[in-house]
Amino acid sequence: MIGAGLSGITAGILLPIKVPGIELTIFDKNADVGGTWYENIYPGVRCDIPANVYQSTFEPRTQWTEEYAQGAEIRDYWQNLAKKYNLRKYLKLGHKVVGNNWDGTTGKWTVSVEPQHGEAYQETFDVVITAIGRFNAWKLPDYPGVSDYQGHLRHSSNWDPNFDPAGKIVAVIGNGASGIQVVPNIQPIVKHLDHYARSKTWIAGSFGGEGGGRRLEPNYYAEELLKSFHDPDTYFTFRKELETKFYKRFGNLFRGSELNAGMREDFIKLMAERLKKKPELLDSIVPDFSPLCRRLTPGPGYLEALTENNVSFITTPISHFTKEGIVTTDGIERKVDAIICSTGANIDVIPPFPIIANNSDLRTVWQPDPITYLGLATPSFPNFLFIQGPNAAGQSGTVPNQVETQITYIAKLLRKVSTQGIKSFAPSQAATDDFVAYCDAFFPKTVLSENCSSWANGGRPGGRIHGHWPGSASHVNFVRRDPRWEDWEWEIKSESRNRFAWFGNGWTQKEATGEGDLTPYLKRPDQIDLRSYHEEWFEGS
């Protein structure tokens, strides 16, 4: 497993339980688990959806300090989950994976690793799973003269905790999710803020229409409400009602729909109200494309900050950097003490390391667009799986739930492989082509296909959509429930190549050892649910 963020932690919990006998190793380049919530410490970093739905479904925390939790609280939640389930025994922290090579003869991957301390080395594995996330590699913009700038220069995802913006002239480049959070949180304390926004963007009241939405000030929970959450039934009802709202938003995605048109009207009214001190800014911010073409961002306090006298909102493209500041294409140089680049990370989902199998590197195969089977795997790259890979994440719904259902699918796959003597497995090209064709027929019906630049299309307006599942979150959960084994190609370990070689000598282990329950299927009639009767995979194991 590569990555120990939300997905890697969840996999580290579920896979050992769901795949008996698994020998799991989890690599992460960082010194601790938590992924993006470990790395991002910029001012204002927090979740833009309620924390009560941005958490595991099987280990809910009921006592979140704020409705929209700050990054440190989310980081602590996932780190505590890793501790509770003793993930340390699987973890190799401070170990950066730099390459993966498949050997078809042995049916194993050689993973090249560079630890923070010690010599580089290699390990072999039967299966490799990536859980590196979509935005795992931040990068500074490549404007001419970046290296000439002599002031404080950082990406917001690489925030210097010793940097104090108070009283300084600061430039913030970018109005994506992090830029929209940084601007209102440093605006009150800087001397002047130059905010460079290349793209127009929608500012929403809330991400999922869950209620009042985010404010710049913390949305603290009432003490009495938190006390009531100590009752499991009360909290269950609260979370179920809240999370259900996120699964009812799929209809907003479609082009020409009344729902999407209503969102446009609502957002324009909201944005105009927040910009009432400088109404002339509205036309510079409201996009031509529909809401949801790009990921929505609530952005509490962002528009209000743009109206303050110590903020310059600059839409003129940047030409180059100088040793003292930034020059725009109109020739104007603006000198600043610090530049914060909230310019995002890699949005093409190309892996940050070689993945080589059958004389091909996945980084090349995924040009110009990444291709997968159900967001899980790619043909000709055996025994290599993705969590939240291209076209894996359903629109609407919640991320932790979708991660859990994808890991459950992977667990079913690994159980089959480990018990049935399978050496290698990969999706067929035909099944993958059919999935891609379905995707490409589905997305033109949605606003995702409009002329906007987003991580869903790899930053290419009108480009192929690889950032979402071709359907709703409920839809992808349903599809993943029962794997289509006929879509996969299998190579058998047995030298005889007999697919039933794994039958062994005809005895089960329980019979051979005389230990264990030989009639686990027998239950009291009042405890039998015929829908799942004789279907639990662990029955008799």
C-alpha positions as CSV (number, residue, x, y, z in Angstrom):
1,M,0.0,0.0,0.0
2,I,1.4,3.4,-1.0
3,G,-0.1,6.3,1.1
4,A,-1.4,6.7,4.6
5,G,-4.0,9.4,4.3
6,L,-7.7,8.9,4.7
7,S,-7.7,6.0,2.1
8,G,-4.6,4.3,3.3
9,I,-5.7,4.4,7.0
10,T,-9.1,3.0,6.0
11,A,-7.5,0.3,4.0
12,G,-5.1,-0.5,6.8
13,I,-8.1,-1.1,9.1
14,L,-10.4,-3.0,6.7
15,L,-8.1,-5.2,4.6
16,P,-6.6,-7.2,7.5
17,I,-10.1,-7.9,8.8
18,K,-11.6,-8.7,5.4
19,V,-8.6,-10.6,3.9
20,P,-7.4,-13.3,6.3
21,G,-3.7,-13.9,6.1
22,I,-2.8,-10.7,4.3
23,E,0.7,-9.4,4.8
24,L,0.3,-5.7,4.6
25,T,2.9,-3.0,4.4
26,I,1.9,0.7,4.2
27,F,4.5,3.2,2.9
28,D,4.2,6.9,3.4
29,K,6.7,9.7,2.6
30,N,5.6,11.7,5.6
31,A,6.7,11.3,9.2
32,D,3.2,10.5,10.3
33,V,-0.2,9.5,8.9
34,G,-2.9,11.8,7.8
35,G,-2.1,12.7,4.2
36,T,-3.3,16.1,3.1
37,W,-4.4,16.9,6.7
38,Y,-0.9,16.2,7.9
39,E,0.7,18.3,5.2
40,N,-1.5,21.3,5.0
41,I,-1.2,23.8,7.9
42,Y,-1.8,27.1,6.2
43,P,-4.0,29.7,8.0
44,G,-7.7,28.8,7.7
45,V,-7.2,25.2,6.6
46,R,-10.4,23.3,7.4
47,C,-12.9,20.9,5.9
48,D,-15.5,22.5,3.6
49,I,-18.1,19.9,4.5
50,P,-19.3,19.1,8.0
51,A,-16.9,16.9,9.9
52,N,-19.7,14.6,11.0
53,V,-19.8,13.2,7.4
54,Y,-16.1,13.5,6.7
55,Q,-15.3,10.6,8.9
56,S,-15.4,6.8,8.9
57,T,-18.9,5.3,8.9
58,F,-17.8,2.6,11.4
59,E,-15.8,4.8,13.9
60,P,-17.8,8.0,14.2
61,R,-16.6,10.8,16.4
62,T,-19.6,12.5,18.0
63,Q,-17.8,15.4,19.8
64,W,-16.4,17.5,17.0
65,T,-15.5,21.0,18.3
66,E,-16.8,22.7,15.2
67,E,-19.3,21.9,12.5
68,Y,-16.6,22.5,9.8
69,A,-13.5,21.1,11.6
70,Q,-10.1,22.7,11.3
71,G,-7.4,20.8,9.7
72,A,-5.6,19.8,12.9
73,E,-8.8,18.3,14.4
74,I,-9.3,16.2,11.3
75,R,-5.7,15.2,11.3
76,D,-6.0,14.1,14.9
77,Y,-9.1,12.1,14.2
78,W,-7.5,10.0,11.5
79,Q,-4.3,9.6,13.4
80,N,-6.2,8.4,16.5
81,L,-8.0,5.9,14.3
82,A,-4.7,4.6,13.1
83,K,-3.6,4.2,16.7
84,K,-6.8,2.5,17.8
85,Y,-6.5,-0.2,15.1
86,N,-2.7,-0.5,15.7
87,L,-1.7,0.4,12.1
88,R,1.9,1.1,13.3
89,K,2.7,-2.6,12.7
90,Y,2.0,-2.1,9.0
91,L,3.5,1.4,8.6
92,K,6.8,2.4,7.2
93,L,6.7,6.2,7.7
94,G,9.2,8.5,6.1
95,H,9.6,6.0,3.3
96,K,9.1,7.5,-0.2
97,V,8.2,5.1,-3.0
98,V,10.1,6.1,-6.1
99,G,9.4,3.2,-8.5
100,N,7.4,0.0,-9.2
101,N,8.5,-2.7,-11.6
102,W,6.5,-5.9,-12.5
103,D,8.1,-9.2,-13.1
104,G,5.7,-11.4,-15.1
105,T,7.7,-14.5,-14.5
106,T,7.5,-14.4,-10.7
107,G,4.2,-12.5,-10.6
108,K,5.6,-9.9,-8.3
109,W,6.2,-6.2,-8.1
110,T,9.5,-4.8,-7.0
111,V,9.0,-1.5,-5.1
112,S,11.9,0.9,-4.9
113,V,11.9,2.9,-1.7
114,E,13.9,5.9,-0.4
115,P,13.7,6.3,3.4
116,Q,14.3,9.6,5.0
117,H,17.1,7.9,7.0
118,G,19.2,5.2,5.6
119,E,19.9,3.7,2.2
120,A,17.5,3.2,-0.7
121,Y,16.2,-0.3,-1.0
122,Q,13.8,-2.6,-2.8
123,E,11.0,-4.9,-1.6
124,T,8.9,-7.4,-3.6
125,F,5.1,-7.7,-3.2
126,D,2.4,-9.8,-4.8
127,V,0.0,-6.8,-5.1
128,V,0.5,-3.0,-5.0
129,I,-2.3,-0.6,-4.1
130,T,-1.9,3.1,-4.5
131,A,-3.8,5.4,-2.0
132,I,-1.8,8.5,-2.8
133,G,-4.8,10.8,-3.3
134,R,-5.5,13.1,-6.2
135,F,-3.6,16.2,-5.0
136,N,-0.5,14.5,-3.6
137,A,2.2,16.6,-5.3
138,W,2.0,20.4,-4.9
139,K,4.1,22.5,-7.2
140,L,5.1,26.1,-7.5
141,P,4.0,27.9,-10.7
142,D,6.5,27.9,-13.5
143,Y,6.4,31.6,-14.2
144,P,9.6,33.1,-15.6
145,G,11.8,34.5,-12.9
146,V,10.4,32.5,-10.0
147,S,13.9,31.7,-8.9
148,D,14.9,35.3,-9.0
149,Y,12.4,36.4,-6.3
150,Q,14.2,37.2,-3.1
151,G,11.3,37.5,-0.6
152,H,9.4,34.8,1.2
153,L,8.1,32.3,-1.4
154,R,6.0,29.2,-0.5
155,H,3.2,27.0,-1.7
156,S,0.3,27.1,0.7
157,S,0.6,23.3,0.9
158,N,4.2,23.8,2.1
159,W,3.4,26.6,4.6
160,D,6.2,27.7,6.8
161,P,4.9,27.7,10.4
162,N,7.5,30.3,11.3
163,F,6.3,32.8,8.8
164,D,4.2,35.7,10.2
165,P,2.3,37.7,7.6
166,A,1.3,40.4,10.0
167,G,2.2,43.9,8.8
168,K,3.6,42.6,5.5
169,I,2.7,43.1,1.9
170,V,1.7,39.7,0.7
171,A,0.7,38.2,-2.7
172,V,-1.6,35.2,-2.9
173,I,-1.8,33.5,-6.3
174,G,-4.8,31.3,-7.0
175,N,-8.4,31.2,-6.1
176,G,-8.9,27.5,-5.7
177,A,-9.9,25.8,-2.4
178,S,-6.7,26.7,-0.5
179,G,-6.4,30.3,-1.9
180,I,-10.0,31.0,-1.0
181,Q,-9.2,29.9,2.6
182,V,-5.9,31.7,2.9
183,V,-7.1,35.1,1.7
184,P,-9.7,35.9,4.4
185,N,-7.5,34.5,7.2
186,I,-4.5,36.7,6.5
187,Q,-6.3,39.8,5.1
188,P,-7.1,41.3,8.6
189,I,-3.4,41.2,9.6
190,V,-1.4,42.0,6.5
191,K,-0.5,45.5,5.5
192,H,-1.7,44.9,1.9
193,L,-2.8,41.8,0.0
194,D,-2.4,41.4,-3.8
195,H,-4.7,38.5,-4.8
196,Y,-4.1,37.1,-8.3
197,A,-7.1,35.2,-9.6
198,R,-6.7,33.9,-13.1
199,S,-10.0,32.1,-13.2
200,K,-13.6,33.0,-12.3
201,T,-15.2,30.8,-9.7
202,W,-18.5,30.1,-8.0
203,I,-18.7,30.7,-4.2
204,A,-21.3,28.6,-2.5
205,G,-23.1,29.0,0.8
206,S,-22.5,25.4,1.6
207,F,-21.0,22.4,-0.2
208,G,-23.9,20.0,0.0
209,G,-26.8,22.3,0.8
210,E,-26.7,21.1,4.3
211,G,-28.0,24.3,6.0
212,G,-26.6,27.6,6.9
213,G,-23.2,26.6,5.6
214,R,-19.7,27.8,6.6
215,R,-18.8,31.2,8.0
216,L,-15.4,32.7,8.5
217,E,-16.0,32.4,12.2
218,P,-16.2,28.9,13.7
219,N,-19.5,27.2,13.8
220,Y,-19.3,25.8,17.3
221,Y,-21.8,23.2,18.3
222,A,-24.1,24.0,21.2
223,E,-23.0,22.3,24.4
224,E,-26.5,20.7,24.9
225,L,-26.4,19.3,21.3
226,L,-23.0,17.7,21.9
227,K,-24.3,16.2,25.2
228,S,-27.3,14.7,23.4
229,F,-24.8,13.0,21.0
230,H,-23.7,10.8,23.8
231,D,-26.9,8.8,23.2
232,P,-26.1,6.5,20.2
233,D,-29.6,6.7,18.8
234,T,-29.7,10.5,18.9
235,Y,-26.4,10.8,17.1
236,F,-27.2,8.1,14.6
237,T,-30.4,10.0,13.7
238,F,-28.5,13.3,13.4
239,R,-25.8,11.9,11.2
240,K,-28.1,9.9,9.0
241,E,-30.3,13.0,8.3
242,L,-27.1,15.1,7.6
243,E,-25.4,12.5,5.4
244,T,-28.5,11.8,3.4
245,K,-28.6,15.4,2.2
246,F,-25.3,14.8,0.4
247,Y,-26.7,11.9,-1.5
248,K,-29.7,14.0,-2.8
249,R,-27.6,16.5,-4.8
250,F,-26.9,14.5,-7.9
251,G,-29.7,16.1,-10.0
252,N,-27.9,19.4,-9.8
253,L,-25.2,18.1,-12.1
254,F,-27.1,17.9,-15.3
255,R,-26.9,20.5,-18.1
256,G,-30.0,22.6,-18.6
257,S,-31.7,21.3,-15.5
258,E,-33.9,23.6,-13.3
259,L,-31.9,22.5,-10.3
260,N,-28.6,23.8,-11.7
261,A,-30.2,27.0,-13.0
262,G,-31.6,27.5,-9.5
263,M,-28.1,27.1,-8.1
264,R,-26.8,29.8,-10.4
265,E,-29.4,32.3,-9.4
266,D,-28.9,31.5,-5.7
267,F,-25.1,31.8,-5.9
268,I,-25.2,35.1,-7.8
269,K,-27.5,36.6,-5.1
270,L,-25.2,35.3,-2.4
271,M,-22.1,36.6,-4.1
272,A,-23.6,40.0,-4.8
273,E,-24.6,40.3,-1.1
274,R,-21.1,39.5,0.0
275,L,-19.6,41.9,-2.5
276,K,-22.0,44.8,-1.7
277,K,-19.1,47.1,-0.6
278,K,-17.5,46.7,-4.1
279,P,-20.3,45.5,-6.4
280,E,-18.1,46.1,-9.4
281,L,-16.1,43.0,-8.5
282,L,-19.1,40.7,-9.2
283,D,-18.6,40.5,-13.0
284,S,-14.9,39.7,-12.5
285,I,-15.8,36.7,-10.3
286,V,-19.0,35.1,-11.6
287,P,-18.1,32.4,-14.2
288,D,-19.7,31.9,-17.6
289,F,-19.8,28.1,-16.9
290,S,-22.4,26.5,-14.7
291,P,-22.1,25.7,-11.0
292,L,-20.5,22.3,-10.5
293,C,-18.4,22.4,-13.7
294,R,-15.6,23.0,-11.1
295,R,-15.7,21.8,-7.5
296,L,-17.8,24.1,-5.4
297,T,-16.1,26.1,-2.6
298,P,-18.1,27.8,0.1
299,G,-15.3,30.3,0.8
300,P,-16.6,32.0,4.0
301,G,-15.2,35.5,4.3
302,Y,-13.4,35.3,0.9
303,L,-15.6,37.7,-1.0
304,E,-15.9,40.1,2.0
305,A,-12.1,40.2,2.2
306,L,-11.9,41.2,-1.5
307,T,-13.9,44.3,-0.7
308,E,-11.5,45.6,2.0
309,N,-9.3,48.6,1.3
310,N,-6.0,46.6,1.9
311,V,-6.8,44.1,-0.9
312,S,-6.1,44.4,-4.6
313,F,-8.0,41.8,-6.7
314,I,-5.9,41.3,-9.8
315,T,-7.2,39.3,-12.8
316,T,-4.6,40.5,-15.3
317,P,-2.4,37.5,-16.1
318,I,1.1,37.2,-14.5
319,S,4.0,37.8,-16.9
320,H,7.0,37.0,-14.7
321,F,8.5,37.4,-11.3
322,T,11.3,39.9,-10.4
323,K,13.6,39.8,-7.3
324,E,11.1,42.1,-5.5
325,G,7.7,41.1,-6.8
326,I,5.3,40.2,-9.7
327,V,4.9,41.8,-13.1
328,T,1.6,41.3,-14.9
329,T,1.1,41.3,-18.7
330,D,0.2,45.0,-18.6
331,G,3.7,45.8,-17.5
332,I,2.8,46.7,-13.9
333,E,5.2,45.5,-11.2
334,R,3.8,45.0,-7.7
335,K,6.5,44.6,-5.0
336,V,5.7,42.3,-2.1
337,D,7.4,40.9,1.0
338,A,6.0,37.4,0.5
339,I,4.3,35.4,-2.2
340,I,2.0,32.5,-1.3
341,C,1.2,30.2,-4.2
342,S,-2.1,28.5,-3.8
343,T,-1.8,27.1,-7.3
344,G,-2.9,23.6,-6.6
345,A,-1.1,20.3,-7.2
346,N,-1.0,17.8,-10.0
347,I,-4.5,17.5,-11.5
348,D,-3.7,15.0,-14.2
349,V,-3.6,12.1,-11.7
350,I,-0.3,10.9,-13.4
351,P,1.6,8.9,-10.8
352,P,4.6,10.7,-9.3
353,F,6.8,7.6,-9.8
354,P,7.3,5.0,-12.5
355,I,4.9,2.1,-12.7
356,I,6.4,-0.3,-15.3
357,A,4.8,-3.5,-16.5
358,N,5.0,-5.3,-19.8
359,N,7.5,-2.8,-21.2
360,S,5.2,0.1,-20.5
361,D,5.2,2.9,-18.0
362,L,1.7,3.9,-16.7
363,R,2.7,7.5,-16.8
364,T,3.0,7.2,-20.6
365,V,0.0,4.9,-21.0
366,W,-2.1,7.5,-19.2
367,Q,-1.4,10.1,-21.8
368,P,-3.3,12.1,-22.9
369,D,-6.0,10.7,-20.5
370,P,-5.9,8.2,-17.6
371,I,-7.9,5.0,-18.4
372,T,-9.1,2.6,-15.8
373,Y,-11.6,-0.2,-15.3
374,L,-14.2,1.1,-12.7
375,G,-11.5,3.4,-11.3
376,L,-9.8,0.3,-9.9
377,A,-7.1,-0.9,-12.3
378,T,-5.7,-0.6,-15.8
379,P,-5.2,-3.4,-18.4
380,S,-1.7,-4.8,-18.8
381,F,-0.7,-3.7,-15.3
382,P,-1.3,-6.9,-13.3
383,N,-1.8,-6.9,-9.6
384,F,-1.8,-3.1,-9.4
385,L,-4.9,-1.4,-7.9
386,F,-6.0,2.1,-7.1
387,I,-8.1,3.6,-4.3
388,Q,-10.0,6.6,-5.7
389,G,-8.3,6.3,-9.1
390,P,-9.5,8.0,-12.3
391,N,-13.3,7.8,-12.7
392,A,-13.7,6.2,-9.2
393,A,-15.4,8.9,-7.2
394,G,-19.2,9.3,-7.5
395,Q,-20.7,12.7,-7.7
396,S,-22.6,13.7,-4.5
397,G,-22.3,11.5,-1.5
398,T,-19.4,11.4,0.9
399,V,-15.7,10.6,0.4
400,P,-15.1,8.2,3.4
401,N,-18.1,6.0,2.4
402,Q,-17.0,5.7,-1.2
403,V,-13.5,4.8,0.0
404,E,-14.8,2.1,2.2
405,T,-16.9,0.5,-0.5
406,Q,-14.0,0.6,-2.9
407,I,-11.8,-1.1,-0.4
408,T,-14.5,-3.7,0.2
409,Y,-14.5,-4.5,-3.5
410,I,-10.7,-4.8,-3.4
411,A,-11.0,-7.1,-0.4
412,K,-13.3,-9.4,-2.3
413,L,-10.8,-9.4,-5.2
414,L,-7.9,-10.2,-2.8
415,R,-9.8,-13.0,-1.1
416,K,-10.4,-14.6,-4.5
417,V,-6.8,-14.3,-5.5
418,S,-5.4,-15.6,-2.2
419,T,-7.7,-18.6,-1.9
420,Q,-7.9,-19.7,-5.5
421,G,-4.2,-19.9,-6.4
422,I,-4.2,-16.9,-8.7
423,K,-0.8,-15.6,-9.7
424,S,-1.8,-12.5,-11.5
425,F,-5.0,-10.5,-12.4
426,A,-5.9,-7.5,-14.5
427,P,-9.0,-6.1,-16.1
428,S,-9.5,-7.1,-19.7
429,Q,-9.0,-4.4,-22.4
430,A,-12.5,-5.1,-23.7
431,A,-14.2,-4.5,-20.3
432,T,-12.1,-1.4,-19.8
433,D,-13.0,-0.1,-23.3
434,D,-16.7,-0.6,-22.6
435,F,-16.4,1.3,-19.3
436,V,-14.6,4.2,-20.9
437,A,-17.2,4.3,-23.7
438,Y,-19.9,4.5,-21.0
439,C,-18.1,7.3,-19.3
440,D,-17.6,9.3,-22.5
441,A,-21.3,8.9,-23.3
442,F,-22.4,10.0,-19.9
443,F,-20.5,13.1,-19.1
444,P,-21.6,15.3,-22.0
445,K,-25.0,15.3,-20.3
446,T,-23.5,17.1,-17.3
447,V,-22.1,20.5,-16.6
448,L,-18.7,18.8,-16.0
449,S,-18.3,18.9,-19.8
450,E,-18.6,22.7,-20.1
451,N,-15.8,25.0,-20.8
452,C,-14.0,25.2,-17.5
453,S,-10.6,24.1,-16.2
454,S,-10.9,21.7,-13.3
455,W,-9.2,18.7,-11.8
456,A,-12.1,16.6,-13.2
457,N,-10.7,17.3,-16.7
458,G,-7.0,17.5,-15.9
459,G,-7.1,21.3,-16.3
460,R,-8.2,21.1,-20.0
461,P,-11.5,22.9,-20.5
462,G,-13.8,20.6,-22.5
463,G,-11.4,17.7,-22.0
464,R,-12.2,14.2,-21.1
465,I,-13.7,13.8,-17.6
466,H,-11.6,11.4,-15.4
467,G,-12.2,13.0,-12.0
468,H,-15.7,11.4,-11.4
469,W,-17.6,8.2,-11.6
470,P,-20.2,8.3,-14.5
471,G,-23.1,8.3,-12.1
472,S,-24.0,9.2,-8.5
473,A,-22.4,8.1,-5.3
474,S,-25.3,5.7,-4.6
475,H,-24.8,4.4,-8.2
476,V,-21.1,3.6,-7.7
477,N,-21.8,1.9,-4.4
478,F,-24.4,-0.3,-6.0
479,V,-22.1,-1.2,-9.0
480,R,-19.2,-2.2,-6.7
481,R,-21.4,-4.4,-4.5
482,D,-20.9,-7.5,-6.8
483,P,-17.7,-7.8,-8.8
484,R,-18.0,-8.9,-12.4
485,W,-15.2,-11.6,-12.4
486,E,-15.8,-12.1,-16.1
487,D,-14.3,-8.7,-16.7
488,W,-10.9,-9.8,-15.3
489,E,-8.1,-11.9,-16.8
490,W,-6.5,-14.4,-14.5
491,E,-3.2,-16.4,-14.5
492,I,-3.1,-19.5,-12.3
493,K,-0.1,-20.3,-10.0
494,S,-0.3,-24.0,-10.5
495,E,2.2,-25.5,-12.9
496,S,-0.6,-27.7,-14.3
497,R,-2.6,-24.5,-15.1
498,N,-5.7,-26.3,-13.9
499,R,-8.0,-23.7,-12.5
500,F,-9.2,-26.1,-9.8
501,A,-5.8,-26.9,-8.5
502,W,-6.6,-24.8,-5.4
503,F,-9.2,-27.5,-4.4
504,G,-6.2,-29.3,-2.8
505,N,-6.8,-32.8,-1.5
506,G,-10.6,-32.5,-1.1
507,W,-10.5,-31.8,2.6
508,T,-11.1,-28.5,4.4
509,Q,-8.6,-27.4,7.0
510,K,-11.1,-27.8,9.8
511,E,-11.8,-31.4,8.9
512,A,-8.1,-32.1,8.6
513,T,-7.2,-30.6,12.0
514,G,-10.4,-31.6,13.8
515,E,-10.7,-28.0,15.0
516,G,-13.4,-25.5,14.4
517,D,-17.1,-25.4,13.8
518,L,-18.3,-27.6,10.9
519,T,-21.9,-26.3,11.0
520,P,-21.5,-22.5,11.3
521,Y,-24.6,-22.1,9.1
522,L,-26.9,-23.3,11.8
523,K,-28.5,-20.4,13.7
524,R,-31.6,-19.8,15.7
525,P,-34.5,-19.2,13.4
526,D,-35.2,-15.8,14.9
527,Q,-31.6,-14.7,14.0
528,I,-31.8,-15.7,10.4
529,D,-32.2,-13.0,7.7
530,L,-32.8,-15.0,4.5
531,R,-31.5,-12.1,2.3
532,S,-27.9,-12.7,3.6
533,Y,-28.3,-16.4,4.7
534,H,-25.5,-18.5,3.4
535,E,-23.9,-15.5,1.8
536,E,-21.5,-14.2,4.6
537,W,-18.0,-14.8,3.2
538,F,-16.6,-15.4,6.7
539,E,-19.2,-18.0,7.6
540,G,-17.2,-21.2,8.4
541,S,-13.8,-19.5,8.1
